[in-house]
Amino acid sequence: MLTVDGNRVVGTSSGEGALTVIEQWDADLALVASDLPGASGIEVARRLRERNPDLLVILMSDEVPGPVVRERSIGVNAYLAKPFRFESLRALIESLQLTPAPAE
């Protein structure tokens, strides 16, 4: 989805994979699922922010956002309810003042 806007997207399917990716790539944004294999999304978000304090983290979950709001201290910038439409994700990213990469 985001590659349409000119962004480079790197994906992984596990919490440990996300931590490895963030060490190898200079990321501006992490979309973290709340239900990752091997770790909770909140724990992964906390560890990502420890490694990169400027990283924007969006937690994607199909649960009610109440607990996420209480977890803002771990570094979750925003919450996105699943399932979501691309337009919702794009609007959220823009609200965080993260703009798409310029066309090359």
MMTF fields as JSON, N, C-alpha, C and O atoms, coordinates in Angstrom:
{
  "mmtfVersion": "1.0.0",
  "mmtfProducer": "UNKNOWN",
  "numBonds": 415,
  "numAtoms": 416,
  "numGroups": 104,
  "numChains": 1,
  "numModels": 1,
  "chainsPerModel": [1],
  "groupsPerChain": [104],
  "chainIdList": ["A"],
  "bondAtomList": [4, 2, 8, 6, 12, 10, 16, 14, 20, 18, 24, 22, 28, 26, 32, 30, 36, 34, 40, 38, 44, 42, 48, 46, 52, 50, 56, 54, 60, 58, 64, 62, 68, 66, 72, 70, 76, 74, 80, 78, 84, 82, 88, 86, 92, 90, 96, 94, 100, 98, 104, 102, 108, 106, 112, 110, 116, 114, 120, 118, 124, 122, 128, 126, 132, 130, 136, 134, 140, 138, 144, 142, 148, 146, 152, 150, 156, 154, 160, 158, 164, 162, 168, 166, 172, 170, 176, 174, 180, 178, 184, 182, 188, 186, 192, 190, 196, 194, 200, 198, 204, 202, 208, 206, 212, 210, 216, 214, 220, 218, 224, 222, 228, 226, 232, 230, 236, 234, 240, 238, 244, 242, 248, 246, 252, 250, 256, 254, 260, 258, 264, 262, 268, 266, 272, 270, 276, 274, 280, 278, 284, 282, 288, 286, 292, 290, 296, 294, 300, 298, 304, 302, 308, 306, 312, 310, 316, 314, 320, 318, 324, 322, 328, 326, 332, 330, 336, 334, 340, 338, 344, 342, 348, 346, 352, 350, 356, 354, 360, 358, 364, 362, 368, 366, 372, 370, 376, 374, 380, 378, 384, 382, 388, 386, 392, 390, 396, 394, 400, 398, 404, 402, 408, 406, 412, 410],
  "bondOrderList": [1, 1, 1, 1, 1, 1, 1, 1, 1, 1, 1, 1, 1, 1, 1, 1, 1, 1, 1, 1, 1, 1, 1, 1, 1, 1, 1, 1, 1, 1, 1, 1, 1, 1, 1, 1, 1, 1, 1, 1, 1, 1, 1, 1, 1, 1, 1, 1, 1, 1, 1, 1, 1, 1, 1, 1, 1, 1, 1, 1, 1, 1, 1, 1, 1, 1, 1, 1, 1, 1, 1, 1, 1, 1, 1, 1, 1, 1, 1, 1, 1, 1, 1, 1, 1, 1, 1, 1, 1, 1, 1, 1, 1, 1, 1, 1, 1, 1, 1, 1, 1, 1, 1],
  "groupList": [{"groupName": "MET", "atomNameList": ["N", "CA", "C", "O"], "elementList": ["N", "C", "C", "O"], "formalChargeList": [0, 0, 0, 0], "bondAtomList": [1, 0, 2, 1, 3, 2], "bondOrderList": [1, 1, 2], "singleLetterCode": "M", "chemCompType": "L-PEPTIDE LINKING"}, {"groupName": "LEU", "atomNameList": ["N", "CA", "C", "O"], "elementList": ["N", "C", "C", "O"], "formalChargeList": [0, 0, 0, 0], "bondAtomList": [1, 0, 2, 1, 3, 2], "bondOrderList": [1, 1, 2], "singleLetterCode": "L", "chemCompType": "L-PEPTIDE LINKING"}, {"groupName": "THR", "atomNameList": ["N", "CA", "C", "O"], "elementList": ["N", "C", "C", "O"], "formalChargeList": [0, 0, 0, 0], "bondAtomList": [1, 0, 2, 1, 3, 2], "bondOrderList": [1, 1, 2], "singleLetterCode": "T", "chemCompType": "L-PEPTIDE LINKING"}, {"groupName": "VAL", "atomNameList": ["N", "CA", "C", "O"], "elementList": ["N", "C", "C", "O"], "formalChargeList": [0, 0, 0, 0], "bondAtomList": [1, 0, 2, 1, 3, 2], "bondOrderList": [1, 1, 2], "singleLetterCode": "V", "chemCompType": "L-PEPTIDE LINKING"}, {"groupName": "ASP", "atomNameList": ["N", "CA", "C", "O"], "elementList": ["N", "C", "C", "O"], "formalChargeList": [0, 0, 0, 0], "bondAtomList": [1, 0, 2, 1, 3, 2], "bondOrderList": [1, 1, 2], "singleLetterCode": "D", "chemCompType": "L-PEPTIDE LINKING"}, {"groupName": "GLY", "atomNameList": ["N", "CA", "C", "O"], "elementList": ["N", "C", "C", "O"], "formalChargeList": [0, 0, 0, 0], "bondAtomList": [1, 0, 2, 1, 3, 2], "bondOrderList": [1, 1, 2], "singleLetterCode": "G", "chemCompType": "PEPTIDE LINKING"}, {"groupName": "ASN", "atomNameList": ["N", "CA", "C", "O"], "elementList": ["N", "C", "C", "O"], "formalChargeList": [0, 0, 0, 0], "bondAtomList": [1, 0, 2, 1, 3, 2], "bondOrderList": [1, 1, 2], "singleLetterCode": "N", "chemCompType": "L-PEPTIDE LINKING"}, {"groupName": "ARG", "atomNameList": ["N", "CA", "C", "O"], "elementList": ["N", "C", "C", "O"], "formalChargeList": [0, 0, 0, 0], "bondAtomList": [1, 0, 2, 1, 3, 2], "bondOrderList": [1, 1, 2], "singleLetterCode": "R", "chemCompType": "L-PEPTIDE LINKING"}, {"groupName": "SER", "atomNameList": ["N", "CA", "C", "O"], "elementList": ["N", "C", "C", "O"], "formalChargeList": [0, 0, 0, 0], "bondAtomList": [1, 0, 2, 1, 3, 2], "bondOrderList": [1, 1, 2], "singleLetterCode": "S", "chemCompType": "L-PEPTIDE LINKING"}, {"groupName": "GLU", "atomNameList": ["N", "CA", "C", "O"], "elementList": ["N", "C", "C", "O"], "formalChargeList": [0, 0, 0, 0], "bondAtomList": [1, 0, 2, 1, 3, 2], "bondOrderList": [1, 1, 2], "singleLetterCode": "E", "chemCompType": "L-PEPTIDE LINKING"}, {"groupName": "ALA", "atomNameList": ["N", "CA", "C", "O"], "elementList": ["N", "C", "C", "O"], "formalChargeList": [0, 0, 0, 0], "bondAtomList": [1, 0, 2, 1, 3, 2], "bondOrderList": [1, 1, 2], "singleLetterCode": "A", "chemCompType": "L-PEPTIDE LINKING"}, {"groupName": "ILE", "atomNameList": ["N", "CA", "C", "O"], "elementList": ["N", "C", "C", "O"], "formalChargeList": [0, 0, 0, 0], "bondAtomList": [1, 0, 2, 1, 3, 2], "bondOrderList": [1, 1, 2], "singleLetterCode": "I", "chemCompType": "L-PEPTIDE LINKING"}, {"groupName": "GLN", "atomNameList": ["N", "CA", "C", "O"], "elementList": ["N", "C", "C", "O"], "formalChargeList": [0, 0, 0, 0], "bondAtomList": [1, 0, 2, 1, 3, 2], "bondOrderList": [1, 1, 2], "singleLetterCode": "Q", "chemCompType": "L-PEPTIDE LINKING"}, {"groupName": "TRP", "atomNameList": ["N", "CA", "C", "O"], "elementList": ["N", "C", "C", "O"], "formalChargeList": [0, 0, 0, 0], "bondAtomList": [1, 0, 2, 1, 3, 2], "bondOrderList": [1, 1, 2], "singleLetterCode": "W", "chemCompType": "L-PEPTIDE LINKING"}, {"groupName": "PRO", "atomNameList": ["N", "CA", "C", "O"], "elementList": ["N", "C", "C", "O"], "formalChargeList": [0, 0, 0, 0], "bondAtomList": [1, 0, 2, 1, 3, 2], "bondOrderList": [1, 1, 2], "singleLetterCode": "P", "chemCompType": "L-PEPTIDE LINKING"}, {"groupName": "TYR", "atomNameList": ["N", "CA", "C", "O"], "elementList": ["N", "C", "C", "O"], "formalChargeList": [0, 0, 0, 0], "bondAtomList": [1, 0, 2, 1, 3, 2], "bondOrderList": [1, 1, 2], "singleLetterCode": "Y", "chemCompType": "L-PEPTIDE LINKING"}, {"groupName": "LYS", "atomNameList": ["N", "CA", "C", "O"], "elementList": ["N", "C", "C", "O"], "formalChargeList": [0, 0, 0, 0], "bondAtomList": [1, 0, 2, 1, 3, 2], "bondOrderList": [1, 1, 2], "singleLetterCode": "K", "chemCompType": "L-PEPTIDE LINKING"}, {"groupName": "PHE", "atomNameList": ["N", "CA", "C", "O"], "elementList": ["N", "C", "C", "O"], "formalChargeList": [0, 0, 0, 0], "bondAtomList": [1, 0, 2, 1, 3, 2], "bondOrderList": [1, 1, 2], "singleLetterCode": "F", "chemCompType": "L-PEPTIDE LINKING"}],
  "groupTypeList": [0, 1, 2, 3, 4, 5, 6, 7, 3, 3, 5, 2, 8, 8, 5, 9, 5, 10, 1, 2, 3, 11, 9, 12, 13, 4, 10, 4, 1, 10, 1, 3, 10, 8, 4, 1, 14, 5, 10, 8, 5, 11, 9, 3, 10, 7, 7, 1, 7, 9, 7, 6, 14, 4, 1, 1, 3, 11, 1, 0, 8, 4, 9, 3, 14, 5, 14, 3, 3, 7, 9, 7, 8, 11, 5, 3, 6, 10, 15, 1, 10, 16, 14, 17, 7, 17, 9, 8, 1, 7, 10, 1, 11, 9, 8, 1, 12, 1, 2, 14, 10, 14, 10, 9],
  "groupIdList": [1, 2, 3, 4, 5, 6, 7, 8, 9, 10, 11, 12, 13, 14, 15, 16, 17, 18, 19, 20, 21, 22, 23, 24, 25, 26, 27, 28, 29, 30, 31, 32, 33, 34, 35, 36, 37, 38, 39, 40, 41, 42, 43, 44, 45, 46, 47, 48, 49, 50, 51, 52, 53, 54, 55, 56, 57, 58, 59, 60, 61, 62, 63, 64, 65, 66, 67, 68, 69, 70, 71, 72, 73, 74, 75, 76, 77, 78, 79, 80, 81, 82, 83, 84, 85, 86, 87, 88, 89, 90, 91, 92, 93, 94, 95, 96, 97, 98, 99, 100, 101, 102, 103, 104],
  "secStructList": [7, 4, 4, 4, 4, 6, 7, 7, 7, 7, 7, 7, 1, 1, 2, 2, 2, 2, 2, 2, 2, 2, 2, 2, 1, 7, 7, 1, 3, 3, 3, 3, 3, 6, 3, 3, 6, 6, 3, 3, 2, 2, 2, 2, 2, 2, 2, 2, 2, 2, 2, 7, 6, 6, 7, 3, 3, 3, 3, 3, 3, 1, 1, 7, 1, 2, 2, 2, 2, 2, 6, 4, 4, 4, 6, 7, 7, 3, 3, 3, 3, 1, 1, 7, 7, 2, 2, 2, 2, 2, 2, 2, 2, 2, 2, 6, 6, 7, 7, 7, 7, 7, 7, 7],
  "xCoordList": [0.807, 0.0, 0.848, 0.636, 1.79, 2.566, 3.562, 3.986, 3.946, 4.881, 4.26, 4.978, 2.941, 2.25, 2.593, 2.674, 2.792, 3.123, 4.614, 5.047, 5.396, 6.82, 7.669, 8.844, 7.109, 7.862, 8.471, 7.925, 9.589, 10.189, 9.578, 9.571, 9.077, 8.411, 9.183, 9.49, 9.491, 10.172, 9.28, 8.876, 8.972, 8.063, 8.691, 9.727, 8.042, 8.442, 7.197, 6.198, 7.252, 6.066, 6.23, 5.413, 7.281, 7.48, 8.057, 8.607, 7.921, 8.479, 9.989, 10.55, 10.65, 12.115, 12.549, 13.565, 11.786, 12.088, 12.004, 12.823, 11.023, 10.879, 12.079, 12.557, 12.557, 13.721, 14.965, 15.805, 15.093, 16.219, 16.13, 17.127, 14.948, 14.754, 15.098, 15.734, 14.696, 14.915, 16.409, 16.837, 17.196, 18.641, 19.292, 20.342, 18.671, 19.259, 18.778, 19.451, 17.638, 17.054, 16.837, 16.521, 17.004, 16.742, 15.257, 14.876, 14.443, 12.99, 12.456, 13.003, 11.369, 10.654, 9.392, 8.905, 8.87, 7.583, 7.583, 8.12, 6.972, 6.776, 5.292, 4.678, 4.725, 3.359, 3.477, 3.988, 3.006, 3.205, 1.851, 0.978, 1.687, 0.469, 0.52, 1.582, -0.622, -0.662, -0.444, -0.066, -0.675, -0.627, 0.476, 0.206, 1.698, 2.845, 3.25, 3.15, 3.703, 4.205, 5.442, 6.383, 5.419, 6.591, 6.697, 7.555, 5.852, 5.92, 4.659, 4.042, 4.281, 3.134, 3.562, 4.723, 2.646, 2.937, 3.398, 4.262, 2.829, 3.225, 4.678, 5.427, 5.084, 6.484, 7.416, 8.477, 7.021, 7.836, 7.939, 9.024, 6.832, 6.847, 7.8, 8.579, 7.738, 8.628, 10.088, 10.91, 10.412, 11.799, 12.256, 13.41, 11.35, 11.694, 12.041, 13.022, 11.245, 11.49, 12.76, 13.428, 13.101, 14.365, 15.535, 16.508, 15.44, 16.517, 16.513, 17.562, 15.331, 15.205, 14.142, 12.968, 14.53, 13.568, 12.741, 11.653, 13.224, 12.489, 11.508, 10.765, 11.501, 10.646, 9.174, 8.807, 8.339, 6.892, 6.37, 6.711, 5.539, 5.014, 3.491, 2.878, 2.893, 1.446, 1.139, 1.623, 0.334, -0.058, -1.388, -2.375, -1.397, -2.602, -3.205, -2.53, -4.505, -5.134, -6.628, -7.234, -7.216, -8.662, -9.317, -10.509, -8.557, -9.08, -9.432, -9.012, -10.192, -10.567, -9.309, -8.46, -9.161, -7.914, -7.637, -6.557, -8.535, -8.317, -6.948, -6.237, -6.551, -5.237, -4.087, -3.049, -4.249, -3.182, -2.941, -1.795, -4.009, -3.871, -3.045, -2.212, -3.27, -2.49, -1.04, -0.183, -0.752, 0.6, 1.393, 2.462, 0.912, 1.633, 3.058, 3.942, 3.289, 4.628, 5.636, 6.842, 5.171, 6.093, 6.421, 7.258, 5.781, 6.18, 5.216, 5.607, 3.974, 2.994, 2.47, 1.885, 2.683, 2.219, 0.749, 0.069, 0.253, -1.135, -1.619, -0.834, -2.918, -3.59, -4.435, -5.06, -4.459, -5.259, -6.048, -5.469, -7.366, -8.22, -8.208, -8.314, -8.077, -8.13, -9.536, -10.174, -10.027, -9.424, -9.56, -10.447, -8.684, -8.736, -8.581, -8.103, -8.993, -8.862, -7.578, -7.118, -7.008, -5.78, -5.939, -5.01, -7.099, -7.334, -7.201, -6.711, -7.63, -7.507, -6.05, -5.626, -5.286, -3.861, -3.16, -2.366, -3.447, -2.812, -3.143, -2.259, -4.409, -4.811, -4.095, -3.68, -3.955, -3.265, -1.799, -1.263, -1.15, 0.255, 0.413, 1.334, -0.473, -0.415, -0.649, -0.031, -1.536, -1.794, -0.576, -0.415, 0.276, 1.517, 2.629, 3.772, 2.27, 3.175, 4.342, 5.467, 4.051, 5.011, 4.526, 3.435, 5.322, 4.885, 5.495, 6.567, 4.814, 5.373, 6.708, 6.978, 7.516, 8.825, 8.631, 7.675, 9.52, 9.408, 9.686, 10.472, 9.035, 9.249, 10.657, 11.198, 11.26, 12.64, 12.654, 13.725],
  "yCoordList": [-1.201, 0.0, 1.261, 2.161, 1.322, 2.553, 2.758, 3.886, 1.686, 1.863, 2.684, 3.277, 2.724, 3.55, 5.021, 5.783, 5.421, 6.804, 7.094, 8.179, 6.177, 6.415, 6.088, 6.453, 5.413, 5.029, 3.65, 2.817, 3.424, 2.092, 1.352, 1.87, 0.172, -0.602, -1.894, -2.609, -2.18, -3.416, -4.099, -3.484, -5.355, -6.058, -7.248, -7.763, -7.671, -8.858, -9.414, -8.708, -10.651, -11.278, -11.631, -12.362, -11.117, -11.426, -10.225, -9.307, -10.251, -9.186, -9.108, -8.022, -10.254, -10.268, -9.798, -9.117, -10.159, -9.691, -8.181, -7.556, -7.593, -6.127, -5.459, -4.429, -6.033, -5.463, -5.574, -4.674, -6.657, -6.82, -5.822, -5.197, -5.675, -4.745, -3.324, -2.597, -2.918, -1.535, -1.255, -0.104, -2.292, -2.112, -1.955, -1.325, -2.525, -2.523, -1.385, -1.044, -0.792, 0.246, 1.515, 1.45, 2.646, 3.927, 4.248, 4.904, 3.792, 3.903, 5.179, 5.69, 5.677, 6.818, 6.377, 7.068, 5.23, 4.771, 3.26, 2.547, 2.779, 1.334, 1.078, 1.653, 0.22, -0.26, -1.603, -2.565, -1.668, -2.858, -3.482, -2.825, -4.736, -5.461, -5.815, -6.127, -5.762, -6.056, -7.532, -7.89, -8.384, -9.829, -10.496, -11.368, -10.09, -10.668, -12.001, -12.171, -12.94, -14.196, -13.946, -13.27, -14.497, -14.425, -13.197, -13.161, -12.184, -10.982, -10.156, -10.208, -9.402, -8.512, -7.287, -6.882, -6.709, -5.506, -4.371, -3.585, -4.278, -3.215, -3.402, -2.428, -4.616, -4.881, -4.567, -3.972, -4.965, -4.662, -3.156, -2.646, -2.437, -0.969, -0.345, 0.546, -0.808, -0.281, -0.505, 0.401, -1.698, -2.015, -1.258, -0.838, -1.083, -0.284, 1.141, 1.703, 1.726, 3.106, 3.225, 4.258, 2.198, 2.216, 2.312, 3.018, 1.607, 1.597, 2.833, 3.254, 3.419, 4.584, 5.515, 5.397, 6.438, 7.306, 8.2, 8.63, 8.485, 9.345, 8.581, 9.19, 7.284, 6.453, 6.66, 6.616, 6.885, 6.929, 5.503, 4.722, 5.171, 3.811, 3.856, 4.531, 3.12, 2.956, 1.512, 0.585, 1.328, -0.009, -0.351, 0.371, -1.458, -1.923, -3.067, -4.046, -2.921, -3.933, -3.991, -2.999, -5.156, -5.262, -5.185, -5.465, -4.813, -4.661, -3.202, -2.312, -2.966, -1.614, -0.854, -1.412, 0.433, 1.153, 1.565, 2.096, 1.354, 1.79, 1.439, 2.334, 0.163, -0.201, 0.459, 0.74, 0.708, 1.329, 2.751, 3.189, 3.472, 4.85, 4.876, 5.764, 3.914, 3.845, 3.489, 3.721, 2.933, 2.494, 3.516, 3.18, 4.741, 5.736, 5.942, 6.306, 5.718, 5.902, 4.931, 5.169, 3.853, 2.906, 3.312, 2.68, 4.35, 4.846, 4.631, 4.774, 4.295, 4.178, 5.579, 6.233, 6.033, 7.363, 7.377, 8.384, 6.281, 6.238, 4.803, 3.855, 4.672, 3.384, 3.333, 4.327, 2.197, 2.008, 0.709, -0.37, 0.825, -0.347, -1.196, -0.671, -2.517, -3.457, -4.028, -4.222, -4.296, -3.998, -2.507, -1.834, -2.01, -0.592, -0.43, -1.323, 0.715, 1.038, 1.831, 2.519, 1.732, 2.461, 3.947, 4.585, 4.504, 5.931, 6.295, 7.375, 5.411, 5.661, 5.663, 6.513, 4.711, 4.656, 5.906, 6.517, 6.281, 7.457, 8.722, 9.538, 8.89, 10.061, 10.077, 11.135, 8.917, 8.844, 9.217, 9.969, 8.702, 9.04, 10.536, 11.155, 11.113, 12.558, 13.348, 14.394, 12.859, 13.566, 13.544, 14.42, 12.546, 12.466, 13.29, 13.283, 13.993, 14.87, 14.115, 14.61, 12.927, 12.139, 12.154, 11.667, 12.702, 12.852, 11.75, 11.231, 11.396, 10.387, 10.85, 12.048, 9.908, 10.216, 10.916, 10.614, 11.848, 12.481, 11.484, 10.552, 11.688, 10.803, 10.944, 12.049, 9.831, 9.855, 9.95, 9.982],
  "zCoordList": [0.0, 0.0, 0.0, -0.813, 0.897, 1.032, -0.087, -0.336, -0.767, -1.869, -2.99, -3.796, -3.049, -4.038, -3.822, -4.786, -2.594, -2.267, -2.36, -1.97, -2.854, -3.03, -1.824, -1.782, -0.848, 0.336, 0.132, -0.592, 0.768, 0.775, 1.956, 3.073, 1.728, 2.757, 2.966, 2.012, 4.212, 4.579, 5.598, 6.584, 5.37, 6.251, 6.933, 6.512, 7.991, 8.72, 9.398, 9.541, 9.809, 10.396, 11.868, 12.429, 12.494, 13.908, 14.645, 14.036, 15.953, 16.773, 16.671, 16.531, 16.741, 16.629, 15.243, 15.105, 14.226, 12.878, 12.775, 12.101, 13.436, 13.428, 14.083, 13.608, 15.154, 15.835, 14.97, 14.975, 14.233, 13.32, 12.172, 11.809, 11.608, 10.487, 10.906, 10.143, 12.088, 12.52, 12.714, 12.629, 12.972, 13.085, 11.711, 11.591, 10.677, 9.343, 8.46, 7.488, 8.768, 7.932, 8.746, 9.934, 8.116, 8.742, 8.553, 7.584, 9.465, 9.329, 9.966, 10.944, 9.38, 9.937, 10.662, 11.557, 10.271, 10.764, 10.9, 10.053, 11.98, 12.157, 12.372, 13.271, 11.548, 11.73, 12.431, 11.858, 13.662, 14.483, 14.813, 15.379, 14.458, 14.813, 16.297, 16.836, 16.938, 18.374, 18.673, 19.789, 17.694, 17.918, 17.104, 16.279, 17.336, 16.632, 17.253, 18.468, 16.439, 16.992, 17.864, 17.45, 19.058, 19.906, 20.794, 21.676, 20.592, 21.422, 21.218, 20.154, 22.229, 22.058, 21.262, 21.315, 20.542, 19.783, 20.673, 20.284, 21.865, 22.797, 23.208, 23.279, 23.474, 23.833, 22.667, 22.857, 21.468, 20.288, 20.095, 19.812, 20.242, 20.105, 21.121, 20.781, 22.354, 23.405, 23.035, 23.171, 22.571, 22.22, 20.972, 20.887, 20.005, 18.827, 19.222, 18.734, 20.1, 20.521, 21.359, 21.314, 22.115, 22.852, 21.881, 22.143, 20.769, 19.777, 18.891, 18.404, 18.678, 17.816, 18.404, 18.053, 19.29, 19.975, 19.047, 19.429, 17.852, 16.925, 16.039, 15.27, 16.139, 15.304, 15.666, 16.841, 14.657, 14.863, 14.837, 13.95, 15.818, 15.924, 15.935, 16.763, 14.995, 14.952, 15.312, 14.664, 16.347, 16.766, 16.097, 16.242, 15.368, 14.678, 15.489, 15.806, 15.821, 16.652, 16.379, 15.975, 16.602, 16.496, 17.866, 18.0, 18.874, 20.226, 20.488, 19.749, 21.526, 21.93, 22.335, 23.031, 21.91, 22.145, 23.58, 23.841, 24.516, 25.895, 26.46, 26.916, 26.448, 26.992, 26.247, 26.846, 24.967, 24.19, 24.661, 24.764, 24.945, 25.418, 26.693, 26.879, 27.566, 28.81, 28.548, 29.402, 27.389, 27.074, 26.261, 25.753, 26.122, 25.341, 25.854, 25.079, 27.127, 27.672, 27.048, 27.128, 26.435, 25.798, 24.38, 23.734, 23.884, 22.582, 21.442, 20.284, 21.721, 20.652, 20.345, 21.209, 19.119, 18.731, 18.366, 18.569, 17.834, 17.393, 17.347, 17.359, 17.295, 17.257, 15.993, 15.623, 15.336, 14.14, 14.285, 14.416, 14.259, 14.418, 13.155, 12.046, 13.325, 12.205, 12.112, 13.147, 10.959, 9.655, 9.351, 9.877, 8.51, 8.162, 6.659, 5.96, 6.193, 4.775, 4.579, 5.491, 3.396, 3.079, 3.359, 3.854, 3.051, 3.269, 4.748, 5.076, 5.633, 7.074, 7.502, 8.285, 6.986, 7.295, 6.782, 7.498, 5.561, 4.971, 5.761, 6.02, 6.146, 6.928, 8.283, 8.755, 8.898, 10.182, 10.029, 10.843, 9.002, 8.762, 8.529, 9.061, 7.742, 7.494, 8.779, 8.982, 9.652, 10.909, 11.825, 12.674, 11.651, 12.423, 11.78, 12.235, 10.721, 9.983, 9.356, 9.301, 8.894, 8.14, 6.704, 6.406, 5.825, 4.437, 3.576, 3.891, 2.494, 1.589, 1.025, 0.93, 0.662, 0.057, -1.28, -1.994, -1.637, -2.942, -4.048, -3.879, -5.179, -6.325, -6.831, -6.881, -7.21, -7.716, -9.218, -9.824]
}
